[in-house]
Amino acid sequence: MPIKYDKLIKRLQKAGITSYTIKRDKIIGQATYKKIFEGGDIDTRTIAKLCKVLNCQPGDIMEYVDEDDTNI
């Protein structure tokens, strides 16, 4: 996938937000949480919720990586 969520994962860990916190506070669904760690697609509503919780902008939690550049 050309969208990487490494920044998001680091921010979640730094903020102490775990899968339990995500479930308890109903921030995002567990399947979506799993997609983030597996590099799957997430929708803009999810990105907006995460930005609100983490008080950040989308560019702070994800980045585009050209797949053609990674194969060089």
N, C-alpha and C positions, 0 to 999 in steps of 0.2 A: 504494500500500500504506500502511496506517495505521501500520505499524511502520517506523521509520527507524533505520538503522545508522551514522549519521554519527559518533556517539561512538566506536563500535567501530573504524571506519576510522582515526580520529585516534589511538586508543590503539595500534592495530597499527603505524601509521607511527612513533609516538613510541618504541615498543618495538623498532623496527627489524625487525619481522616482515614479510617479503615473501612473495610467492607461492612463491618458491623455498624459503624457510624452512618454509612450511606443507607443501609437498610433501616436503621432506627429512625433516622431523620427524614426518610423518604426523599432523599436528594435526587437520585436517579435509580433506575431499576438494576437489579443484580445482573441481568443479562447484558445491559449496557456497560456496567462496571467491568464485566469480564471481557467485553469487546475492546475496551480501552487497553487492557493489558495484553490482549492478543493481536492488537493492531487492526481491529475491524473498523467499519464505518459507524460513526455516530452522527445524529442529526443536530441541526442548529439549535433546537430547543434544549437539548442536553448541554451543548456548549454554553448557551446562555445561563442555564442553571448553575453550571460549574463556575463560570466567571463570577456570578453573583456570590456564591458561597466563598470563593477564593479572593474576591475583590480584585479582579484582574481583567485584562483584555484577552480576546481569543489568541492573539499572537504570543501571549505569555504562556499558553498551555499547549500549543501545538505548532508544528512547522511542516512546511512542504519540502519534500526531498525528491528531486527528480530521479526517477528510477533508472533512467538512462545513464545518469552520472554515477550511480552506485555500481554499475557493471563494468566500469572502465578500470 
